[in-house]
Amino acid sequence: MLIEVKVPALAESVPDATLLDWYKQPGDNVSRGDMLIDLETDKVTLEIAAPEAGVVKELLQQSGDVVLPDAVLCIIDTEGAATATAEPASATSAATA
């Protein structure tokens, strides 16, 4: 299943946030709670974590972009984690045969 990771609701007096550096890139495996990116506002820096385990499918925003609440930051494929974990096992079976 594909999950959209969005900018959370910001404080009423904070209209937008700036994306800092991404911790993960497309193709990277993530566990639930892994840090994906930091958002900087004029008041605080927010850490955005992966809501589920999976594989980062696509980054929809780049470092330095200014984003609004509910903007989609990236897509995580939750079925990608199972596939990525299963691949080494099948590669090992092929090597043994």
C-alpha positions as CSV (number, residue, x, y, z in Angstrom):
1,M,0.0,0.0,0.0
2,L,1.2,3.5,-0.8
3,I,1.2,6.0,2.1
4,E,1.4,9.8,1.6
5,V,3.5,11.5,4.3
6,K,2.1,15.0,4.7
7,V,3.1,18.3,6.4
8,P,1.3,18.2,9.8
9,A,-1.0,21.0,11.0
10,L,1.1,24.0,12.0
11,A,0.4,26.5,14.7
12,E,-2.2,29.1,13.8
13,S,0.3,31.9,13.6
14,V,2.7,29.8,11.4
15,P,1.5,29.7,7.8
16,D,4.3,27.6,6.2
17,A,7.5,25.7,6.8
18,T,10.8,25.2,5.0
19,L,12.1,21.7,4.3
20,L,15.6,21.0,5.6
21,D,17.7,18.0,4.4
22,W,16.1,14.7,3.7
23,Y,17.4,11.8,5.8
24,K,16.2,9.2,3.3
25,Q,16.1,8.9,-0.5
26,P,14.0,7.0,-2.9
27,G,14.7,3.3,-2.6
28,D,15.7,3.5,1.0
29,N,14.1,1.2,3.5
30,V,12.4,2.9,6.5
31,S,11.1,1.5,9.8
32,R,8.1,3.1,11.6
33,G,9.5,6.1,13.4
34,D,12.6,6.6,11.3
35,M,13.3,10.3,10.7
36,L,12.5,11.4,7.1
37,I,13.1,15.2,7.1
38,D,13.0,18.2,9.4
39,L,10.6,21.2,8.8
40,E,11.7,24.6,10.0
41,T,9.3,27.3,10.9
42,D,9.9,30.7,12.4
43,K,9.3,29.2,15.8
44,V,10.4,25.6,15.9
45,T,11.9,22.7,13.9
46,L,9.6,19.7,13.5
47,E,10.9,16.2,12.9
48,I,8.8,14.2,10.4
49,A,9.0,10.5,10.9
50,A,7.9,7.5,8.8
51,P,4.3,6.5,9.9
52,E,4.9,2.9,8.7
53,A,7.7,0.6,7.6
54,G,8.4,0.4,3.9
55,V,10.4,1.8,1.1
56,V,10.6,5.4,0.1
57,K,9.0,5.5,-3.3
58,E,9.2,9.1,-4.2
59,L,10.2,12.5,-2.8
60,L,7.6,15.1,-3.9
61,Q,9.3,18.1,-2.3
62,Q,13.0,19.1,-2.2
63,S,15.2,20.5,0.5
64,G,14.7,24.3,0.7
65,D,11.1,24.2,-0.5
66,V,8.5,26.2,1.4
67,V,5.4,24.0,2.1
68,L,1.9,24.5,3.5
69,P,0.1,22.2,5.9
70,D,-1.2,19.0,4.3
71,A,1.2,19.2,1.4
72,V,2.5,15.7,0.5
73,L,6.2,15.4,1.2
74,C,6.9,11.8,0.0
75,I,5.3,8.4,-0.8
76,I,6.2,5.3,1.2
77,D,5.4,1.8,-0.2
78,T,4.6,-0.4,2.8
79,E,4.6,-3.5,0.7
80,G,8.1,-2.7,-0.5
81,A,9.6,-3.6,2.9
82,A,8.3,-7.2,2.6
83,T,9.6,-7.4,-0.9
84,A,13.0,-6.0,0.0
85,T,13.3,-8.4,2.9
86,A,12.2,-11.4,0.8
87,E,14.7,-10.7,-2.0
88,P,17.9,-11.6,-0.2
89,A,16.4,-14.9,0.9
90,S,15.5,-15.9,-2.7
91,A,19.0,-14.8,-3.8
92,T,20.6,-17.0,-1.2
93,S,18.4,-20.0,-2.3
94,A,19.5,-19.4,-5.9
95,A,23.2,-19.2,-4.9
96,T,22.9,-22.4,-2.9
97,A,21.3,-24.3,-5.8
